[in-house]
Amino acid sequence: MSRNAVAAFIRFVVFGGSVGLLSGAALMLLTDTSLAMSIAVANVIVSVVSTLLCNELHSRFTFKRGRATLRAHAESTGTAVVAYVFTTTAMLVLDAVAPHAGALTSQAVYLSASALAGIGRFVVLHLVVFARRPVKGLRVVVPRTAHNPAPTREQLVAAA
């Protein structure tokens, strides 16, 4: 893994974790008895806002691509949905295999599934969603000179 990918992964964990902590606090505030908001409604609001915020932070800072496009928001949100399904499935499988599993086992399964889902999300975001894409229709022609020779086949393959 390149140094840039490692730095991006660290940013991914910091931003995602920070938004996760803020989401938990927001959920607690919204469901406080003085606001009288149901947990279901509060969770929808917090989930939508935190997902949009994370998508934007990852686009701008984790992967340094500027503002997230609608396409990037949709694709990134899709990875979050897949991660949710993965962690939920892990917990349902645990319940089917060991219905009386203790809190420690449940936490271990959930956190392991979350870590695997997070790594998977990072890989997809890094290699697909926020990968540098060539601009369609734009072709830069650079004249070849003694100071700027044509790239070798090996250089082209390495750059791909």
trRosetta pair geometry for C-beta under 8 A, 3 or more apart (Angstrom, degrees):
i j d omega theta_ij theta_ji phi_ij phi_ji
1 5 4.7 -117 -177 87 94 130
1 6 5.7 113 122 -56 117 86
1 9 7.8 2 171 -16 146 139
2 5 4.6 98 56 5 79 102
2 6 7.1 -142 97 -4 44 85
3 6 5.7 -53 -150 35 33 112
3 7 6.4 33 153 -17 65 106
4 7 5.7 -55 -148 38 32 110
4 8 6.2 32 153 -19 66 107
5 8 5.5 -52 -145 38 32 113
5 9 6.3 36 153 -23 64 103
5 126 6.4 65 -134 -161 94 148
6 9 5.6 -51 -149 33 31 112
6 10 6.6 33 152 -19 63 102
7 10 5.7 -51 -151 33 33 112
7 11 6.5 32 150 -15 64 105
8 11 5.6 -54 -150 39 34 111
8 12 6.2 43 149 -27 66 105
8 62 5.5 81 -162 173 79 74
8 63 6.0 53 -144 -89 125 58
8 122 7.8 142 121 -165 97 106
8 126 6.3 118 117 -108 143 113
9 12 5.3 -48 -146 32 33 119
9 13 6.5 32 155 -17 65 102
9 122 5.7 54 -117 -170 83 149
9 126 7.9 -21 -70 -66 79 142
10 13 5.9 -54 -151 36 31 108
10 14 6.3 27 153 -16 65 109
11 14 5.7 -57 -143 40 32 110
11 15 5.9 23 163 -11 69 110
11 61 6.0 -151 -178 132 133 92
11 62 4.3 176 112 -114 115 67
12 15 6.4 -58 -140 42 22 101
12 16 5.8 14 164 -10 61 118
12 58 6.5 44 -114 -119 78 101
12 62 4.9 79 -75 -143 69 134
12 118 7.9 144 137 178 114 97
12 122 5.1 90 148 -111 168 109
12 125 7.4 147 -118 74 131 143
13 16 6.1 -60 -135 46 22 106
13 17 5.7 21 165 -17 62 116
13 118 7.5 68 -100 167 79 136
14 17 6.1 -58 -139 41 20 108
14 18 6.1 20 161 -19 60 112
15 18 5.8 -56 -143 37 26 110
15 19 6.3 21 160 -13 63 108
15 54 6.6 133 138 -136 103 73
15 57 4.5 179 -166 135 136 133
15 58 6.4 177 96 -69 148 67
15 61 6.5 145 -72 82 143 124
15 62 5.9 -103 22 -58 145 110
16 19 6.0 -58 -146 40 28 106
16 20 6.2 33 152 -23 63 109
16 54 6.0 56 -106 -139 68 122
16 58 7.7 37 -60 -70 91 110
16 118 7.0 149 119 -138 160 113
17 20 5.4 -54 -148 34 31 117
17 21 6.5 31 155 -18 65 102
18 21 5.8 -52 -150 34 31 109
18 22 6.4 28 152 -14 64 107
19 22 5.6 -54 -145 42 34 112
19 23 6.1 43 152 -28 65 105
19 50 5.2 136 165 -159 108 94
19 53 5.6 170 -128 102 130 117
19 54 4.9 -153 68 -74 170 94
19 57 7.0 -165 -49 21 132 152
20 23 5.6 -52 -147 31 29 115
20 24 6.7 32 154 -20 61 101
20 50 7.5 93 -86 -174 40 139
21 24 5.8 -51 -154 31 33 112
21 25 6.7 29 151 -14 64 105
22 25 5.7 -56 -151 39 35 110
22 26 6.1 36 152 -21 69 107
22 50 7.3 167 87 -110 98 108
23 26 5.6 -53 -143 37 32 111
23 27 6.2 36 155 -22 65 104
23 46 5.1 114 -157 174 87 113
23 47 7.7 71 -155 -81 131 42
23 50 4.3 9 -87 -85 123 152
24 27 5.7 -52 -148 33 29 113
24 28 6.6 30 153 -18 62 104
25 28 5.7 -54 -152 35 33 112
25 29 6.4 32 151 -18 66 106
26 29 5.6 -55 -148 38 33 111
26 30 6.1 29 157 -17 68 109
26 46 5.1 156 100 -114 118 112
26 49 7.7 -102 141 78 166 135
26 50 7.8 -175 44 -59 144 111
27 30 5.9 -56 -142 39 28 108
27 31 6.2 9 164 -3 64 113
27 39 7.7 44 -174 -144 102 76
27 42 5.6 114 -141 141 67 116
27 43 6.5 37 -125 -89 116 64
27 46 5.0 -32 -72 -45 86 169
28 31 6.4 -70 -144 46 24 97
28 32 6.9 52 151 -55 60 86
29 32 5.8 -27 -161 -15 34 117
29 35 7.4 66 149 -10 62 148
30 35 5.9 -103 -161 98 40 156
30 37 4.9 -54 165 67 85 142
30 42 3.8 154 112 -132 128 118
30 45 6.7 180 -135 68 164 133
30 46 6.9 -146 14 -49 149 111
31 35 7.2 -92 -97 68 5 115
31 37 5.9 -98 -94 77 48 86
31 38 7.5 -5 -118 161 92 15
31 39 5.3 29 -108 -88 138 69
31 42 5.0 -103 -57 6 88 168
32 35 5.3 77 66 13 84 101
33 36 6.6 29 -173 -74 44 63
37 41 5.4 -115 -178 82 93 117
37 42 4.8 109 122 -61 119 102
38 41 4.7 87 60 11 89 100
38 42 6.7 -161 90 -4 43 90
39 42 5.7 -59 -140 44 30 111
39 43 5.9 34 159 -25 66 109
40 43 5.9 -55 -145 34 24 111
40 44 6.7 26 154 -20 60 104
41 44 5.9 -54 -154 32 32 111
41 45 6.6 29 152 -16 65 106
42 45 5.8 -57 -150 38 33 110
42 46 6.1 25 157 -13 68 110
43 46 5.8 -55 -138 43 30 107
43 47 5.9 33 159 -23 65 110
44 47 5.9 -56 -143 37 24 111
44 48 6.3 21 161 -16 62 108
45 48 6.2 -60 -150 37 25 106
45 49 6.2 13 161 -8 64 113
46 49 6.1 -61 -140 45 27 105
46 50 5.7 20 165 -14 66 116
47 50 6.2 -59 -136 42 21 104
47 51 6.1 23 162 -20 61 111
48 51 6.0 -59 -147 35 24 109
48 52 6.5 19 158 -13 62 109
49 52 6.0 -59 -149 39 29 108
49 53 6.2 28 155 -18 65 110
50 53 5.5 -54 -143 40 32 113
50 54 6.1 34 157 -20 66 106
51 54 5.8 -54 -145 38 28 109
51 55 6.3 32 155 -22 63 106
51 76 7.9 156 179 117 88 98
51 77 5.6 65 168 -112 130 90
51 80 5.7 -159 -127 67 111 174
52 55 5.7 -52 -147 34 30 113
52 56 6.4 27 155 -16 63 107
52 73 6.8 10 -123 -142 72 117
53 56 5.9 -60 -151 38 29 109
53 57 6.2 26 154 -17 67 109
54 57 5.7 -56 -142 40 32 109
54 58 6.0 30 160 -18 67 108
54 76 7.6 -166 108 153 93 129
54 80 7.7 111 82 -81 140 137
55 58 6.0 -58 -147 38 25 108
55 59 6.3 24 156 -18 62 109
55 68 5.1 86 142 -137 95 175
55 72 6.7 142 -179 127 107 90
55 73 4.9 79 155 -118 158 67
55 76 4.4 140 -117 90 99 147
55 77 6.6 -27 -71 -52 136 79
56 59 5.8 -56 -146 37 29 110
56 60 6.1 12 163 -6 66 113
56 67 7.2 -21 -140 -146 88 62
56 68 5.1 -115 -100 5 53 122
57 60 6.2 -64 -139 46 25 100
57 61 5.5 -32 -176 33 66 115
57 62 6.6 67 130 -17 73 101
58 61 7.2 -70 -110 58 15 74
58 62 4.1 -28 -142 33 59 133
58 63 6.0 34 161 2 73 101
58 68 7.6 54 70 -78 81 126
58 76 6.6 160 68 -135 141 144
58 125 6.2 -53 167 -175 140 147
58 130 6.9 -134 140 -46 97 151
59 62 7.5 30 -10 45 16 91
59 63 6.2 -38 -130 55 30 106
59 65 5.0 -78 -169 64 73 104
59 66 6.8 -46 149 80 100 38
59 67 6.6 25 119 169 135 19
59 68 3.6 -175 -19 -72 163 87
59 72 5.6 81 -95 142 128 150
59 76 7.8 -95 -52 -46 98 154
59 130 6.2 -164 -114 -106 62 122
60 64 7.3 16 166 -111 31 35
60 65 7.3 -91 -82 57 27 60
60 66 6.4 7 -107 -162 68 13
60 67 6.7 18 -76 -83 99 36
60 68 7.4 -79 -33 -34 79 81
61 64 6.9 19 -146 -72 17 63
62 125 7.7 9 112 133 136 137
62 130 7.6 102 93 67 97 174
63 125 6.8 -136 -51 148 139 100
63 126 6.8 -169 -102 -109 116 59
63 130 3.7 40 136 143 168 149
65 68 7.6 69 88 -91 111 57
65 72 7.5 175 101 -110 143 158
65 130 5.0 -142 -21 -156 147 98
65 132 7.9 -163 -105 -86 103 65
68 72 4.3 -131 -162 91 86 126
68 73 5.3 106 137 -57 123 81
68 76 7.2 -52 -150 7 138 145
69 72 4.6 100 49 5 75 100
69 73 7.1 -133 96 -3 42 85
70 73 5.6 -51 -150 35 33 114
70 74 6.4 33 152 -19 65 106
71 74 5.8 -56 -149 37 30 110
71 75 6.2 22 157 -13 66 109
72 75 5.9 -56 -140 42 29 106
72 76 5.8 27 161 -16 66 112
72 129 5.8 103 -140 177 74 96
72 130 6.6 63 -137 -80 120 76
73 76 6.0 -60 -141 42 23 107
73 77 6.0 24 159 -19 62 111
74 77 5.9 -57 -145 38 25 110
74 78 6.4 33 151 -25 61 105
75 78 5.4 -50 -153 29 33 118
75 79 6.9 33 151 -19 63 98
75 128 7.1 -139 173 121 138 106
75 129 4.5 177 113 -113 128 104
76 79 5.7 -49 -155 30 37 110
76 80 6.8 38 146 -18 64 102
76 125 6.2 50 -112 -108 90 106
76 129 5.5 107 -67 -168 77 158
77 80 5.4 -51 -153 34 39 115
77 81 6.5 42 148 -21 67 101
78 81 5.6 -51 -149 33 34 112
78 82 6.5 35 152 -17 65 103
79 82 5.6 -50 -148 36 36 113
79 83 6.4 40 151 -21 65 104
79 120 7.7 -172 -163 119 103 86
79 121 4.6 119 155 -130 122 86
79 124 5.2 177 -107 85 131 138
79 125 6.3 -106 26 -55 172 89
79 129 7.1 -82 -21 -38 135 144
80 83 5.6 -51 -148 35 33 114
80 84 6.4 39 150 -22 64 103
80 121 7.0 54 -76 -121 52 136
81 84 5.5 -50 -150 33 33 115
81 85 6.5 33 152 -17 65 103
82 85 5.7 -53 -149 37 33 111
82 86 6.3 37 151 -22 65 106
82 117 7.6 178 113 -149 77 101
82 120 7.7 -106 115 119 119 129
82 121 7.8 163 73 -85 105 86
83 86 5.5 -53 -147 35 32 115
83 87 6.4 24 158 -13 66 105
83 114 7.7 61 177 -136 107 56
83 117 3.7 110 -143 173 89 122
83 118 7.0 71 -136 -64 137 46
83 120 7.0 171 -91 73 90 111
83 121 5.4 -14 -62 -56 132 121
84 87 6.2 -58 -146 40 28 103
84 88 6.1 25 157 -16 64 112
85 88 5.8 -58 -143 41 27 111
85 89 6.1 31 157 -22 64 108
86 89 5.8 -56 -148 35 25 111
86 90 6.6 28 153 -22 61 104
86 113 6.1 -180 134 -178 89 102
86 116 7.3 -127 152 96 137 103
86 117 4.7 163 80 -92 136 114
86 120 7.6 112 -36 46 173 152
87 90 5.5 -49 -150 31 35 115
87 91 6.6 31 153 -15 64 104
87 110 6.5 55 -166 -149 104 69
87 113 4.5 135 -116 123 67 121
87 114 5.5 39 -103 -74 130 68
87 117 5.7 -59 -47 -21 96 154
88 91 5.8 -57 -152 38 33 108
88 92 6.3 31 152 -18 67 107
89 92 5.6 -55 -144 39 33 110
89 93 6.2 34 156 -20 66 105
90 93 5.8 -54 -148 36 28 111
90 94 6.5 32 152 -20 62 105
90 109 5.7 180 153 164 108 99
90 110 7.0 153 101 -98 122 43
90 112 7.6 -162 -173 82 152 90
90 113 3.6 -139 19 -88 168 149
91 94 5.5 -49 -148 34 34 114
91 95 6.4 35 153 -19 64 104
91 106 7.3 47 -131 -154 92 87
91 109 6.6 135 -92 115 58 121
91 110 6.1 31 -79 -87 105 89
91 113 7.4 -112 -38 28 74 161
92 95 5.6 -52 -148 36 33 112
92 96 6.4 32 152 -18 65 105
93 96 5.6 -55 -147 37 33 110
93 97 6.0 20 158 -10 68 112
94 97 6.0 -63 -139 45 27 102
94 98 5.9 -41 -177 50 67 94
94 101 5.8 -53 167 11 105 158
94 105 7.3 166 -163 138 127 101
94 106 6.6 137 135 -112 151 65
94 109 4.8 76 -75 156 146 175
95 98 7.5 -76 -116 71 15 54
95 99 5.7 46 -175 -112 61 62
95 101 7.6 -108 -92 19 45 114
96 99 7.2 22 -114 -67 12 84
98 101 4.1 75 117 -59 115 102
98 105 6.8 -61 106 137 148 151
101 105 4.1 -109 -177 89 108 133
101 106 5.5 136 111 -55 114 81
101 109 7.7 23 146 -5 160 136
102 105 5.2 97 56 12 71 100
102 106 6.9 -132 103 -4 37 93
103 106 5.6 -57 -144 40 31 113
103 107 6.1 31 158 -19 67 107
104 107 5.9 -55 -147 37 27 109
104 108 6.3 29 153 -21 63 107
105 108 5.6 -54 -147 35 31 113
105 109 6.4 28 156 -16 65 105
106 109 6.0 -56 -149 37 29 107
106 110 6.1 24 156 -15 65 111
107 110 5.7 -58 -141 42 30 109
107 111 5.9 22 163 -13 68 111
108 111 6.2 -57 -138 42 23 103
108 112 6.1 23 159 -18 61 112
109 112 5.9 -59 -145 39 25 110
109 113 6.2 23 158 -16 64 109
110 113 5.9 -58 -146 39 27 108
110 114 6.1 27 155 -20 64 109
111 114 5.5 -51 -142 38 32 114
111 115 6.2 36 156 -22 65 103
112 115 5.7 -52 -147 34 30 111
112 116 6.5 27 155 -14 64 106
113 116 5.8 -55 -147 40 31 109
113 117 6.1 31 154 -18 66 109
114 117 5.6 -55 -143 40 29 111
114 118 6.1 33 155 -23 64 107
115 118 5.6 -53 -146 35 29 114
115 119 6.5 29 155 -17 63 104
116 119 5.8 -53 -148 36 31 110
116 120 6.3 32 152 -18 64 107
117 120 5.6 -55 -148 39 31 114
117 121 6.2 35 152 -22 66 104
118 121 5.6 -50 -145 34 31 112
118 122 6.4 34 154 -21 63 103
119 122 5.7 -51 -149 33 32 113
119 123 6.5 33 153 -20 64 104
120 123 5.8 -54 -150 34 31 111
120 124 6.4 24 156 -12 66 107
121 124 5.9 -61 -149 41 31 106
121 125 6.0 27 157 -17 68 111
122 125 5.8 -59 -143 41 28 108
122 126 5.8 24 160 -18 66 113
123 126 5.9 -59 -142 40 24 109
123 127 5.9 -5 169 5 64 117
124 127 6.5 -66 -130 51 22 92
124 128 5.2 -31 -173 32 64 120
124 129 6.3 55 136 -12 77 104
125 128 7.2 -59 -99 56 11 78
125 129 4.6 -41 -132 47 53 123
125 130 5.5 20 169 11 76 107
126 129 8.0 32 -1 46 19 84
126 130 6.6 -31 -108 62 27 99
126 131 7.0 65 147 -72 40 80
127 131 5.6 14 -180 -67 26 125
128 131 5.9 -2 -92 -6 7 118
134 138 7.4 -154 169 63 86 98
135 138 4.1 20 93 23 111 132
142 148 6.3 -105 147 158 115 141
143 148 7.2 86 92 82 59 131
144 148 6.0 -142 -138 103 43 85
144 149 6.1 44 -161 -140 101 33
144 150 5.2 -20 -111 -50 137 81
145 148 4.8 52 43 39 84 89
145 149 7.7 -94 77 -65 38 48
146 149 7.2 4 -151 -61 26 88
151 155 4.1 -122 -173 89 105 131
151 156 5.4 127 115 -53 125 83
151 159 7.6 -15 -179 -9 160 139
152 155 4.8 100 53 5 75 102
152 156 7.2 -139 96 -3 42 87
153 156 5.7 -57 -152 37 33 112
153 157 6.3 31 153 -17 67 107
154 157 5.8 -54 -145 38 30 110
154 158 6.2 30 155 -18 65 109
155 158 5.7 -54 -143 39 29 111
155 159 6.2 30 157 -21 64 108
156 159 5.8 -56 -146 35 29 110
156 160 6.7 30 154 -24 63 102
157 160 5.9 -53 -153 27 33 111
